[in-house]
């Protein structure tokens, strides 16, 4: 199958057939530490990434650092918008 061209007639920079969306530490507790955009906008942008991957039939992998601790669980919008996402559990905080 040929790769569709974008509006410039060029091949896309990212091909969903050989790409994966990796969403690391999109956690409710960590999101509270972000100060350069409002929380609803941050959550919407993260959810949009998951939705775009779903619409492109791109695999999604999620992971979180100590989700049962102060960092909190992954925001639910991620798996709501990418129900096919695979969660990879990690040991410790800094080992992705």
Buried (B, 14 or more C-beta within 10 A) or exposed (E): EEEEEEEEEEEEEEEBEEBEBEBEBBBBBBBEEEEEEEEEEBBEEBBEBBBBBBEBEBBBBBBBBBBEEEBBBBBEBBBEBBEEBEBEEBEEEEEE
